[in-house]
Amino acid sequence: MDTKKYKEHKIAVVIPYYNAEKHIISVISKLPDYLYALIIVDDKSPQPLPKEKIKSEIHPAIKCVFLENEINLGVGGATKTGFTYVINNEIDIVIKVDADDQMDLNYIPNLLDAIINEEAEMAKGNRFKDFKALNKMPAIRRMGNFILSFLIKAATGYWNNFDPTNGFLAIKTKVLKEVDFSNLSNRYYFETSLLAELYFQKTKIKDIPMPAIYGDEKSSMQVWKMPFLFGTKLTKTFLKRILKGYFLYDFNVGTIYILFGMPLFLFGVIYGISQWIHYASLNTLTPTGTIMIIALSIILGFQLVLQAVQYDIINAPTSKK
């Protein structure tokens, strides 16, 4: 593989570290030698970061930087610490890699090619395009990711990208400079909150098919907690995106669909329920005219809402194929 094109850019890898003493050296050993810098952020981990082993494993030409958070912030907080360093040190592209050895680092060139060839401004892994690898993913985890991925699509507006919770990504530093880090979550919601911020920049994101690797590492993320952890945040993200994208930053045909569709639909549903209860209590049939008003409101409102969804999908940011 010709690595010359990669050496023409300052490329850094950021690794948030927390209780991954058994896996971090394996991760380091798989990093390519054309990197400019390796930034490891110790997120106040109880397990010490094996700095000397890392220095002996990393290629001598790669600048090795160790950062430490004063308190535990979570994977998102540690990643933001690394990203801040990257921005302040004139690095061109940053790759975020987890320390648990669940990412196949052979796909780093695929991520970089998408950015260097100007197909996208950010590239991320997609574990759902490789059916063989997908079958190896635990069934509960696979189902949870499918459902969560769809909800995140709707919330962030990136309808053309799948597996949005995948943390294996590469992004141009100039894009990160425009992101308000205070709006990014410090923990598991980090990737989703990043997508939500990038949407308003219309950042082009490309999915790179790749498998996930599952070993003996234990995730602190429990599947049954996912709806509770993400439900409220996804709702807030969705409402914020619709308000900003269709009412504050722009006013378009999608706005018209929403303005007329939602009130009509909600009126039909609420008025219909109230009338059903009213006439049921009187033990009499609901007048035909009332039924027609309710039916027309629900049907027309629902059609307008569907048009709004279609408009939103069509206008989602897309990368070059």
C-alpha positions as CSV (number, residue, x, y, z in Angstrom):
1,M,0.0,0.0,0.0
2,D,1.3,3.4,-1.0
3,T,1.4,5.5,2.3
4,K,3.0,8.6,0.7
5,K,-0.4,10.4,0.3
6,Y,-1.1,9.9,4.0
7,K,2.3,11.4,5.0
8,E,1.4,14.5,3.1
9,H,-1.2,15.3,5.8
10,K,-0.8,15.7,9.6
11,I,-2.9,12.8,10.9
12,A,-3.4,12.1,14.5
13,V,-5.2,9.3,16.4
14,V,-7.1,10.2,19.6
15,I,-7.7,7.3,22.1
16,P,-9.8,7.9,25.2
17,Y,-8.5,5.6,27.9
18,Y,-10.4,4.1,30.8
19,N,-9.8,0.7,32.4
20,A,-8.3,-0.8,29.2
21,E,-4.9,-1.9,30.5
22,K,-5.3,-5.4,28.9
23,H,-6.1,-4.1,25.5
24,I,-4.3,-0.7,24.9
25,I,-1.0,-2.3,23.9
26,S,-2.7,-4.4,21.3
27,V,-4.4,-1.4,19.9
28,I,-1.2,0.6,19.7
29,S,0.6,-2.2,18.0
30,K,-1.9,-2.1,15.1
31,L,-1.5,1.7,14.4
32,P,0.1,2.6,11.0
33,D,3.5,4.2,11.0
34,Y,2.5,7.2,8.8
35,L,0.7,8.9,11.7
36,Y,1.9,12.3,12.8
37,A,0.8,12.0,16.4
38,L,-0.9,9.6,18.9
39,I,-2.9,11.3,21.6
40,I,-4.0,9.2,24.5
41,V,-6.4,10.8,27.1
42,D,-6.4,9.2,30.5
43,D,-9.9,9.7,31.8
44,K,-8.9,9.4,35.4
45,S,-8.8,5.6,35.0
46,P,-8.4,3.3,38.1
47,Q,-6.2,1.1,35.9
48,P,-2.9,3.0,35.3
49,L,-2.0,3.9,31.7
50,P,1.1,1.9,30.7
51,K,3.0,4.8,29.2
52,E,6.4,3.1,29.0
53,K,5.0,0.1,27.2
54,I,3.2,2.4,24.8
55,K,6.3,4.4,24.1
56,S,8.3,1.2,23.3
57,E,5.5,-0.1,21.0
58,I,4.8,3.0,19.0
59,H,6.8,3.9,15.9
60,P,9.7,6.3,16.8
61,A,8.5,8.8,14.1
62,I,5.1,9.2,15.7
63,K,4.7,12.0,18.3
64,C,3.3,10.5,21.5
65,V,1.2,12.7,23.7
66,F,-0.4,11.8,27.0
67,L,-3.2,13.9,28.4
68,E,-5.1,13.4,31.6
69,N,-8.5,14.6,32.7
70,E,-8.6,15.9,36.3
71,I,-11.9,14.1,36.8
72,N,-13.6,11.3,35.0
73,L,-15.7,12.8,32.2
74,G,-16.6,9.7,30.2
75,V,-15.6,8.7,26.7
76,G,-17.0,11.8,25.1
77,G,-15.3,14.1,27.6
78,A,-12.0,12.4,27.0
79,T,-12.4,12.5,23.2
80,K,-13.1,16.3,23.5
81,T,-9.9,16.8,25.4
82,G,-8.0,15.0,22.6
83,F,-9.9,17.0,19.9
84,T,-9.0,20.3,21.6
85,Y,-5.4,19.3,21.5
86,V,-5.6,18.5,17.8
87,I,-7.3,21.8,17.0
88,N,-4.6,23.8,19.0
89,N,-1.7,22.0,17.2
90,E,-2.5,22.5,13.5
91,I,-3.3,18.8,12.8
92,D,-5.2,18.2,9.5
93,I,-7.2,15.0,10.2
94,V,-8.0,13.2,13.5
95,I,-9.1,9.6,13.9
96,K,-10.9,8.5,17.0
97,V,-10.1,5.0,18.2
98,D,-11.4,3.2,21.3
99,A,-9.0,1.5,23.7
100,D,-10.9,-1.7,24.0
101,D,-9.6,-3.3,20.8
102,Q,-13.1,-3.7,19.3
103,M,-12.1,-1.8,16.1
104,D,-10.3,-3.2,13.1
105,L,-7.6,-0.7,12.5
106,N,-6.9,-2.2,9.1
107,Y,-9.7,0.1,8.0
108,I,-7.9,3.3,8.9
109,P,-6.8,3.9,5.3
110,N,-10.5,3.5,4.1
111,L,-11.5,6.2,6.5
112,L,-8.7,8.5,5.4
113,D,-9.2,7.9,1.7
114,A,-12.8,9.2,2.0
115,I,-11.5,12.4,3.4
116,I,-8.3,12.8,1.4
117,N,-10.2,12.1,-1.9
118,E,-12.7,14.8,-0.9
119,E,-15.6,12.3,-0.9
120,A,-16.6,13.5,2.6
121,E,-15.5,15.7,5.5
122,M,-16.0,12.9,8.0
123,A,-15.9,9.1,7.6
124,K,-17.2,6.6,10.1
125,G,-17.5,2.9,10.5
126,N,-20.7,1.0,9.6
127,R,-21.0,-2.5,11.1
128,F,-24.3,-3.3,9.4
129,K,-23.1,-3.7,5.8
130,D,-21.0,-6.8,6.5
131,F,-23.6,-9.6,7.0
132,K,-21.0,-12.2,8.1
133,A,-19.6,-9.9,10.8
134,L,-23.1,-8.8,11.7
135,N,-24.1,-12.4,12.5
136,K,-21.2,-12.5,15.0
137,M,-22.7,-9.5,16.9
138,P,-24.7,-10.6,20.0
139,A,-28.4,-10.7,19.0
140,I,-29.6,-8.3,21.7
141,R,-26.9,-5.8,20.9
142,R,-27.7,-6.1,17.2
143,M,-31.4,-5.5,17.7
144,G,-30.7,-2.6,20.1
145,N,-28.4,-1.0,17.6
146,F,-30.9,-1.4,14.7
147,I,-33.6,0.4,16.7
148,L,-31.3,3.0,18.1
149,S,-29.8,3.7,14.7
150,F,-33.2,4.5,13.2
151,L,-34.1,6.9,16.0
152,I,-30.8,8.6,15.8
153,K,-31.3,9.1,12.0
154,A,-34.5,10.9,12.7
155,A,-33.1,13.0,15.5
156,T,-29.9,14.1,13.8
157,G,-31.1,14.4,10.2
158,Y,-28.4,12.0,8.8
159,W,-30.9,9.7,7.1
160,N,-28.3,8.3,4.6
161,N,-25.9,7.1,7.3
162,F,-26.3,4.0,9.4
163,D,-24.7,2.7,12.6
164,P,-24.5,6.3,14.0
165,T,-23.3,5.1,17.4
166,N,-20.1,3.7,15.9
167,G,-17.2,5.6,17.5
168,F,-14.6,4.6,14.9
169,L,-14.3,7.8,12.8
170,A,-12.0,10.2,11.0
171,I,-12.8,13.9,10.6
172,K,-11.2,17.1,9.2
173,T,-9.9,19.3,12.0
174,K,-11.3,22.4,10.2
175,V,-14.7,20.9,10.7
176,L,-14.2,20.4,14.4
177,K,-13.2,24.0,14.7
178,E,-16.7,25.0,13.9
179,V,-18.3,22.7,16.5
180,D,-19.4,24.1,19.9
181,F,-17.9,21.5,22.2
182,S,-20.2,22.6,25.0
183,N,-23.1,21.0,23.1
184,L,-21.4,17.6,22.9
185,S,-22.2,15.0,25.4
186,N,-19.4,13.7,27.7
187,R,-20.6,10.1,27.8
188,Y,-22.4,7.5,25.5
189,Y,-24.4,10.2,23.7
190,F,-21.2,11.8,22.3
191,E,-21.3,10.4,18.8
192,T,-25.0,11.3,18.4
193,S,-24.5,14.8,19.8
194,L,-21.6,15.3,17.4
195,L,-23.8,14.3,14.4
196,A,-26.4,16.7,15.6
197,E,-23.9,19.6,15.6
198,L,-22.4,18.6,12.2
199,Y,-25.9,18.6,10.7
200,F,-26.1,22.4,10.9
201,Q,-22.8,22.7,9.0
202,K,-24.2,20.3,6.4
203,T,-21.0,18.2,6.9
204,K,-20.8,15.4,4.4
205,I,-20.3,12.0,6.2
206,K,-19.5,8.7,4.5
207,D,-20.1,5.3,6.0
208,I,-17.2,2.8,5.6
209,P,-18.3,-0.9,5.9
210,M,-16.3,-2.7,8.5
211,P,-16.8,-5.5,11.1
212,A,-16.8,-5.0,14.8
213,I,-14.6,-7.2,17.0
214,Y,-16.0,-8.8,20.2
215,G,-13.5,-10.3,22.7
216,D,-13.5,-10.8,26.4
217,E,-13.9,-7.0,27.2
218,K,-16.9,-6.0,29.2
219,S,-18.9,-3.0,28.2
220,S,-20.3,-0.8,31.0
221,M,-23.2,0.0,28.7
222,Q,-26.2,-2.2,29.6
223,V,-28.6,-2.8,26.7
224,W,-31.8,-2.6,28.8
225,K,-30.8,1.0,29.9
226,M,-30.5,2.3,26.3
227,P,-34.1,3.5,25.8
228,F,-34.0,5.3,29.1
229,L,-30.6,6.8,28.5
230,F,-31.2,7.9,24.9
231,G,-35.0,8.5,24.8
232,T,-35.2,11.9,26.4
233,K,-32.0,13.1,24.8
234,L,-33.1,12.0,21.3
235,T,-36.4,13.8,21.7
236,K,-34.6,17.0,22.7
237,T,-32.1,16.6,19.8
238,F,-35.0,16.1,17.3
239,L,-37.0,19.1,18.5
240,K,-33.9,21.3,18.6
241,R,-33.0,20.3,15.0
242,I,-36.5,20.9,13.7
243,L,-36.8,24.3,15.4
244,K,-33.4,25.5,14.2
245,G,-33.4,23.9,10.8
246,Y,-37.0,24.8,9.8
247,F,-37.9,27.9,11.8
248,L,-34.8,29.8,13.0
249,Y,-32.1,29.2,10.3
250,D,-34.5,28.6,7.4
251,F,-38.1,28.7,6.3
252,N,-38.9,26.4,3.4
253,V,-41.6,24.1,2.1
254,G,-40.8,21.6,4.8
255,T,-41.8,24.3,7.3
256,I,-45.2,24.7,5.6
257,Y,-45.8,21.0,5.8
258,I,-45.0,21.0,9.5
259,L,-47.0,24.1,10.3
260,F,-50.2,22.8,8.7
261,G,-49.7,19.0,9.1
262,M,-49.0,18.7,12.8
263,P,-51.9,20.9,14.0
264,L,-54.3,19.2,11.7
265,F,-53.2,15.7,12.7
266,L,-53.2,16.5,16.5
267,F,-56.6,18.3,16.2
268,G,-58.1,15.3,14.5
269,V,-56.7,12.8,17.1
270,I,-57.6,14.9,20.2
271,Y,-60.9,16.1,18.9
272,G,-61.8,12.6,17.8
273,I,-61.1,11.1,21.2
274,S,-63.0,13.8,23.0
275,Q,-66.0,13.4,20.7
276,W,-65.9,9.6,21.0
277,I,-65.9,9.8,24.8
278,H,-68.7,12.5,24.7
279,Y,-71.1,10.5,22.5
280,A,-70.3,7.2,24.2
281,S,-71.3,8.7,27.5
282,L,-74.6,9.8,25.9
283,N,-75.0,6.3,24.4
284,T,-75.7,7.7,21.0
285,L,-74.0,7.6,17.5
286,T,-71.5,10.3,16.6
287,P,-72.9,12.6,13.9
288,T,-71.7,11.9,10.3
289,G,-70.4,15.5,9.9
290,T,-68.3,15.2,13.1
291,I,-66.8,12.0,11.9
292,M,-66.0,13.5,8.5
293,I,-64.2,16.5,10.2
294,I,-62.2,14.2,12.3
295,A,-61.3,11.8,9.5
296,L,-60.3,14.6,7.1
297,S,-58.2,16.3,9.7
298,I,-56.3,13.1,10.5
299,I,-55.8,12.0,6.9
300,L,-54.7,15.4,5.6
301,G,-52.5,16.1,8.6
302,F,-50.8,12.7,8.3
303,Q,-50.2,13.2,4.6
304,L,-48.6,16.6,5.2
305,V,-46.4,15.2,8.0
306,L,-45.3,12.4,5.6
307,Q,-44.4,15.1,3.1
308,A,-42.3,16.8,5.7
309,V,-40.5,13.6,6.5
310,Q,-39.8,13.0,2.8
311,Y,-38.5,16.5,2.4
312,D,-36.2,16.0,5.4
313,I,-34.8,12.8,4.0
314,I,-34.3,14.2,0.5
315,N,-32.4,17.2,1.9
316,A,-30.2,15.2,4.3
317,P,-26.4,15.9,3.9
318,T,-24.8,13.3,1.6
319,S,-21.3,12.3,0.7
320,K,-19.9,11.7,-2.8
321,K,-20.3,8.0,-3.7
